[in-house]
């Protein structure tokens, strides 16, 4: 953008307008002087839109963002392929070695969140994110500085940083999540304040908002593999592999898709492990659904299977409890067993190898009979011997077994470091330590049974 303009003859705009009319001004030649400093906001806006005239060729520009030069130019060329079949990104936006899956110090048990009117789904999701170790350590170490953030307008990263700092610094009173409620439609345009929404959908939309804000620090054209190296993808992201095998020539056709969470069907299964077995079970493609084999050049019988190709650092599992088959839908109120440990190796593309172990650190529960009603609350396990229940403004310690006896809707697992594979951090599931039981409690001590939680939500709505 020009910092100064002058008219022929050296006269300024005010001087010229006082001497003659507007017609003379418009016919004067305007000389633009080159800007002395780059205008980052203008460059971002310029790169956001494509020129309508296809003959116009936008020159390659050097844009300085966060003290790093990012070159924007033509569409990125196709990527190379890694040994496991996935494309190699042209750039790595956030180094995976910087992800910390453990708390740097024993975490402080922060405050509860006030229900602002059907915001229990927001409160529960935000508490689960607050006690996600790589997110907490990243923001506590200044990974995203809200004072130097260059994102113009809404920034989900700044929103989460402020929220976590406020919640973890207060232990005596509940926090009103007004910042999130006021910006709800920036996160999901179809969400409405005061209306019950799906906690899983809110979680997905919020993580997508975090991803968009991460990419704003890197203007210009980025290939998809590069976008999938952002901080958000390094925390939550992994990859699926969809494989179709021709039963005639045994040729494999592989397709890879990024994942940020996994949804498991629980209609026919009563444990998470069995649901995973169903998830990766191969389907037969035959008859009218036969597969067109590129090698045989004809339709043949084939089998199609889905597997986890690259495991994420934070594994989020949705147990599909809501059934939308009927007119109004319904909920699958059944017990599904899950544990503090999970081995993902049997469900991966490469099943030979050392276990890929995960530890449960949070669950989210829905109490009620349909998606449009009921109440959400959650449990967090910040250390192996501590469990807490977060029910809106109430925060209280609970026994380990109570966390495992819920009809969970969302499960949050963190990947165990290789050096910890031989160690089991799971303490006794019957009770917490004496020190844990003496922890300060916020709010009543009653266990939030499904009926009680639902009744509490109705009272809050009134």
For each residue, the residues with C-beta under 8 A, 3 or more apart:
1: 35 39 42
2: 5 32 33 34 35
3: 33 35 36 37
4: 33
5: 2 30 31 32 33
6: 10 11 12 31 33
7: 10 11 12 13 16 28 29 30 31
8: 11 28 29 31
9:
10: 6 7
11: 6 7 8 15 16
12: 6 7 15 16
13: 7 16 17 25
14: 17 18
15: 11 12 18 19
16: 7 11 12 13 19 20 24 25 28
17: 13 14 20 22 25
18: 14 15
19: 15 16 24
20: 16 17 23 24 25
21: 24 25
22: 17 25 26
23: 20 26 27
24: 16 19 20 21 27 28
25: 13 16 17 20 21 22 28
26: 22 23
27: 23 24
28: 7 8 16 24 25
29: 7 8
30: 5 7
31: 5 6 7 8
32: 2 5
33: 2 3 4 5 6
34: 2
35: 1 2 3 38 39
36: 3
37: 3
38: 35 43 63 64
39: 1 35 42 43
40: 43 44 63 64 65 150
41: 44 45 152
42: 1 39 45 46
43: 38 39 40 46 47 61 63 219
44: 40 41 47 48 63 152 216 219
45: 41 42 48 49
46: 42 43 49
47: 43 44 61 63 72 219 220
48: 44 45
49: 45 46
50:
51: 54 56 58
52:
53: 56
54: 51
55:
56: 51 53
57:
58: 51 61
59:
60: 71 72 73
61: 43 47 58 71 72
62: 69 70 71
63: 38 40 43 44 47 69 70 71 72 219 220
64: 38 40 67 68 69
65: 40 68 70 150 217 218 219
66: 150 217
67: 64
68: 64 65
69: 62 63 64
70: 62 63 65 218 219 220
71: 60 61 62 63 220
72: 47 60 61 63 219 220 221
73: 60 220 221
74: 221
75: 221
76: 79 90 221 222 223 226
77:
78: 87
79: 76 87 88 89 90 223 225
80: 87 88
81: 85 86 87 88
82: 85 86 87 88
83:
84: 309 310 349 350
85: 81 82 241 254 256 309
86: 81 82 225 239 256 309 310
87: 78 79 80 81 82 223 224 225
88: 79 80 81 82 225
89: 79 92 223 225 226 228 229
90: 76 79 222 223 225 226
91: 218 222 226 229
92: 89 95 96 226 229
93: 214 215 218 222 226 227 229 230 231
94: 98 214 229 230 231 234
95: 92 98
96: 92 99 229 234
97:
98: 94 95 234
99: 96 134 234 235 313
100: 104 133 134 137 138
101: 133 134 313 414 415 416 417
102: 133 417
103: 106 107 133 136 137 382 383
104: 100 137 140 141
105:
106: 103 382 383
107: 103 131 136 168 382 383
108: 168 169 171
109: 171 382 386 388 395 439 440
110: 130 167 168 169 170 171 395
111: 167 170 171 172 173 174 175 393 395 442
112: 123 174 175 390 391 392 393 394 395 442 443
113: 119 122 123 126 127 167 174 175 176 177 390 392 393
114: 174 175 176 177 392 393
115: 118 119 120 123 392 393 460
116: 119 176 177 178 181 193
117: 193 194 460 461
118: 115 121 194 195 196 197 457 460 461
119: 113 115 116 122 123 177 181 193
120: 115 123 124 375 376 377 392 457
121: 118 124 125 196 197 198 199 202 376
122: 113 119 125 126 177 180 181 184 202
123: 112 113 115 119 120 126 127 177 376 390 392
124: 120 121 127 128 199 364 365 376 377 378 390
125: 121 122 128 129 199 202 203 206 364 378
126: 113 122 123 129 130 163 167 177 180
127: 113 123 124 130 131 167 362 378 380 390
128: 124 125 131 132 203 362 364 378 380 410 412
129: 125 126 132 135 160 164 203 206
130: 110 126 127 135 136 163 164 167 168 380
131: 107 127 128 136 361 362 380 382
132: 128 129 135 136 235 314 361 362 412 414
133: 100 101 102 103 136 137 361 414
134: 99 100 101 137 138 235 313 314 414
135: 129 130 132 138 139 160 164 235
136: 103 107 130 131 132 133 139 140 164 168
137: 100 103 104 133 134 140 141
138: 100 134 135 141 143 144 231
139: 135 136 142 143 144 160 161 164 165
140: 104 136 137 164 165 168
141: 104 137 138
142: 139 145
143: 138 139 231
144: 138 139 149 157 158 161
145: 142 148 149
146: 149 158 161 162
147:
148: 145
149: 144 145 146 155 157 158
150: 40 65 66 216 217
151: 154 155 157 158 213 216 217
152: 41 44
153:
154: 151 159 183 186
155: 149 151 158 159 213 216
156: 159 160 186 187 206 209 210 212 213
157: 144 149 151 160 161 210 213 214
158: 144 146 149 151 155 161 162 213
159: 154 155 156 162 163 179 180 183
160: 129 135 139 156 157 163 164 210
161: 139 144 146 157 158 164 165
162: 146 158 159 165 166 179
163: 126 130 159 160 166 167 177 179 180
164: 129 130 135 136 139 140 160 161 167 168
165: 139 140 161 162 168 169
166: 162 163 169 170 175
167: 110 111 113 126 127 130 163 164 170 175
168: 107 108 110 130 136 140 164 165
169: 108 110 165 166
170: 110 111 166 167 173 175
171: 108 109 110 111 440 442
172: 111 442
173: 111 170 442
174: 111 112 113 114 392 393 442
175: 111 112 113 114 166 167 170
176: 113 114 116
177: 113 114 116 119 122 123 126 163 180 181
178: 116 181 182
179: 159 162 163 182 183
180: 122 126 159 163 177 183 184 187
181: 116 119 122 177 178 184 193
182: 178 179
183: 154 159 179 180 186 187
184: 122 180 181 187 188 191 192 193
185: 188 189 191 192
186: 154 156 183 209
187: 156 180 183 184 191 202 205 206 209
188: 184 185 191 197 201 202 205
189: 185
190:
191: 184 185 187 188 195 197 202 205
192: 184 185 195
193: 116 117 119 181 184
194: 117 118
195: 118 191 192
196: 118 121 371 372 373 374
197: 118 121 188 191 201 202
198: 121 201 202 322 371
199: 121 124 125 202 203 364 366 376 409 410
200: 203 204 261 318 409 410
201: 188 197 198 204 205
202: 121 122 125 187 188 191 197 198 199 205 206
203: 125 128 129 199 200 206 207 261 316 410
204: 200 201 207 208 260 261
205: 187 188 191 201 202 208 209
206: 125 129 156 187 202 203 209 210
207: 203 204 210 211 232 236 260
208: 204 205 211 212
209: 156 186 187 205 206 212 213
210: 156 157 160 206 207 213 214 232
211: 207 208 214 215 227 230 232 233
212: 156 208 209 215 216
213: 151 155 156 157 158 209 210 216
214: 93 94 157 210 211 217 230 231 232
215: 93 211 212 218 222 227 230
216: 44 150 151 155 212 213 219
217: 65 66 150 151 214
218: 65 70 91 93 215 222
219: 43 44 47 63 65 70 72 216
220: 47 63 70 71 72 73
221: 72 73 74 75 76
222: 76 90 91 93 215 218 226 227
223: 76 79 87 89 90 226 227
224: 87 227 228 258
225: 79 86 87 88 89 90 228 229
226: 76 89 90 91 92 93 222 223 229
227: 93 211 215 222 223 224 230 233
228: 89 224 225 233 237 258
229: 89 91 92 93 94 96 225 226 233 234
230: 93 94 211 214 215 227 233 234
231: 93 94 138 143 214 234 235
232: 207 210 211 214 235 236 237
233: 211 227 228 229 230 236 237 258 260
234: 94 96 98 99 229 230 231 237 313
235: 99 132 134 135 231 232 312 313 314
236: 207 232 233 260 261 312 313 314 316
237: 228 232 233 234 258 259 260 312
238: 258 259 308 309 310 311 312 315
239: 86 256 257 258 259 308 309 310
240: 256 257 258 259 306 307 308 309
241: 85 254 255 256 306 307 308 309 349
242: 254 255 256 257 304 305 306
243: 252 253 254 255 304 305 306 307 349
244: 252 253 285 291 302 303 304
245: 250 251 252 253 302 303 304 305
246: 249 250 251 252 253 291 293 295 296 300 302
247: 250 300 301 302 303
248: 293 296 300 301
249: 246 293 295 296 300
250: 245 246 247
251: 245 246 293 294 295 296
252: 243 244 245 246
253: 243 244 245 246 294
254: 85 241 242 243
255: 241 242 243
256: 85 86 239 240 241 242 309
257: 239 240 242
258: 224 228 233 237 238 239 240
259: 237 238 239 240 262 308 312
260: 204 207 233 236 237 312 316
261: 200 203 204 236 315 316 317 318
262: 259 279 308 315 316 317 318
263: 317 318 320
264: 269 272 275 276 278 279 317 318 319 320
265: 268 269 275 278 279 320
266: 269 270 275 319 320 321 332 334 336
267: 320 323 332
268: 265 278
269: 264 265 266 274 275 277 278 336
270: 266 274 334 335 336 337
271: 274 275 336 337 338
272: 264 275 276 317 319 336 337 338 339 342 411
273: 276 277
274: 269 270 271 277 278
275: 264 265 266 269 271 272 278 279 319 336
276: 264 272 273 279 280 346 347
277: 269 273 274 280 281 346 347
278: 264 265 268 269 274 275 281
279: 262 264 265 275 276 306 347
280: 276 277 305 306 307 308 347
281: 277 278 305
282: 303 304 305
283: 303 304 305
284: 301 302 303
285: 244 289 290 291 301 302 303 304
286: 289 290 301 302
287: 290
288:
289: 285 286
290: 285 286 287 299 300 301 302
291: 244 246 285 299 300 301 302 304
292: 298 299 300
293: 246 248 249 251 296 297 298 299 300 302
294: 251 253 297
295: 246 249 251
296: 246 248 249 251 293 300
297: 293 294
298: 292 293
299: 290 291 292 293
300: 246 247 248 249 290 291 292 293 296
301: 247 248 284 285 286 290 291
302: 244 245 246 247 284 285 286 290 291 293
303: 244 245 247 282 283 284 285
304: 242 243 244 245 282 283 285 291
305: 242 243 245 280 281 282 283
306: 240 241 242 243 279 280
307: 240 241 243 280 347 348 349
308: 238 239 240 241 259 262 280 311 344 347 348 349
309: 84 85 86 238 239 240 241 256 348 349
310: 84 86 238 239
311: 238 308 315 344 348 356 415
312: 235 236 237 238 259 260 315 415
313: 99 101 134 234 235 236 414 415
314: 132 134 235 236 412 413 414 415
315: 238 261 262 311 312 342 344 358 412 413 414 415
316: 203 236 260 261 262 410 411 412 413
317: 261 262 263 264 272 410 411 412 413
318: 200 261 262 263 264 409 410
319: 264 266 272 275 336 408 409 410 411
320: 263 264 265 266 267 332
321: 266 331 332 333 366 407 409
322: 198 329 330 331 332 370 371
323: 267 326 329 330 331 332
324: 329
325: 329
326: 323 329 330
327:
328: 370
329: 322 323 324 325 326 370 371
330: 322 323 326 369 370
331: 321 322 323 366 368 369 370 371
332: 266 267 320 321 322 323
333: 321 369 407
334: 266 270 407
335: 270 407
336: 266 269 270 271 272 275 319 407 408
337: 270 271 272
338: 271 272 342 360 363 404 408 411
339: 272 342 360 404
340: 359 360 381 400 404 426 429
341: 357 358 359 360 424 426
342: 272 315 338 339 357 358 360 413
343: 346 355 356 357 358
344: 308 311 315 347 348 356 357 358
345: 348 351 353 354 355 356
346: 276 277 343 351
347: 276 277 279 280 307 308 344
348: 307 308 309 311 344 345 351 356
349: 84 241 243 307 308 309
350: 84 353
351: 345 346 348
352:
353: 345 350 356
354: 345 418 421
355: 343 345 421
356: 311 343 344 345 348 353 415
357: 341 342 343 344 415 416 420 421
358: 315 341 342 343 344 413 414 415 416
359: 340 341 384 413 414 416 425 426
360: 338 339 340 341 342 363 381 403 411 412 413
361: 131 132 133 380 381 382 412 413 414
362: 127 128 131 132 378 379 380 381 411 412
363: 338 360 378 379 403 406 408 410 411 412
364: 124 125 128 199 376 377 378 408 409 410 412
365: 124 376 377 378 379 406 407 408 409
366: 199 321 331 374 375 376 407 409
367: 374 375 376 377 448 449 450 451 453 454
368: 331 373 374 375 450 454 457
369: 330 331 333 373 374
370: 322 328 329 330 331 373 374
371: 196 198 322 329 331
372: 196
373: 196 368 369 370 454 457
374: 196 366 367 368 369 370 453 454 457
375: 120 366 367 368 448 453 454 456 457
376: 120 121 123 124 199 364 365 366 367 409
377: 120 124 364 365 367 389 390 391 392 448 453
378: 124 125 127 128 362 363 364 365 389 390
379: 362 363 365 387 388 389 390 398 402 403 406
380: 127 128 130 131 361 362 387 388 390
381: 340 360 361 362 384 386 387 388 403
382: 103 106 107 109 131 361 386 388
383: 103 106 107 386
384: 359 381 425 426 427
385: 400 427 432 433 436
386: 109 381 382 383 397 432 433 436 439
387: 379 380 381 397 398 399 400 402 403 432 436
388: 109 379 380 381 382 395 396 397 398
389: 377 378 379 394 395 396 397 398 402 447 448
390: 112 113 123 124 127 377 378 379 380 394 395
391: 112 377 394 395 443 448 453 456
392: 112 113 114 115 120 123 174 377 460
393: 111 112 113 114 115 174 442 443
394: 112 389 390 391 442 443 444 448
395: 109 110 111 112 388 389 390 391 441 442 443
396: 388 389 441 442 443 444 445
397: 386 387 388 389 432 436 437 439 441
398: 379 387 388 389 402 403 432 447
399: 387 402 403 430 431 432
400: 340 385 387 403 404 427 428 429 430 431 432
401: 404 405 429 430 431
402: 379 387 389 398 399 405 406 447
403: 360 363 379 381 387 398 399 400 406
404: 338 339 340 400 401 429
405: 401 402
406: 363 365 379 402 403
407: 321 333 334 335 336 365 366 450
408: 319 336 338 363 364 365 411
409: 199 200 318 319 321 364 365 366 376
410: 128 199 200 203 316 317 318 319 363 364
411: 272 316 317 319 338 360 362 363 408
412: 128 132 314 315 316 317 360 361 362 363 364
413: 314 315 316 317 342 358 359 360 361
414: 101 132 133 134 313 314 315 358 359 361
415: 101 311 312 313 314 315 356 357 358
416: 101 357 358 359 420 421 425
417: 101 102 420 421
418: 354 421
419:
420: 357 416 417 423 425
421: 354 355 357 416 417 418
422:
423: 420
424: 341
425: 359 384 416 420
426: 340 341 359 384 429
427: 384 385 400 432 433
428: 400 431
429: 340 400 401 404 426
430: 399 400 401
431: 399 400 401 428
432: 385 386 387 397 398 399 400 427 436 437
433: 385 386 427 436 437
434: 437 438
435: 438 439
436: 385 386 387 397 432 433 439
437: 397 432 433 434
438: 434 435
439: 109 386 397 435 436
440: 109 171
441: 395 396 397 445
442: 111 112 171 172 173 174 393 394 395 396
443: 112 391 393 394 395 396
444: 394 396
445: 396 441
446: 452
447: 389 398 402 452
448: 367 375 377 389 391 394 452 453 456
449: 367 452 453
450: 367 368 407 453 454
451: 367 454 455
452: 446 447 448 449 455 456
453: 367 374 375 377 391 448 449 450 456 457
454: 367 368 373 374 375 450 451 457 458
455: 451 452 458 459
456: 375 391 448 452 453 459 460
457: 118 120 368 373 374 375 453 454 460 461
458: 454 455 461 462
459: 455 456 462
460: 115 117 118 392 456 457
461: 117 118 457 458
462: 458 459
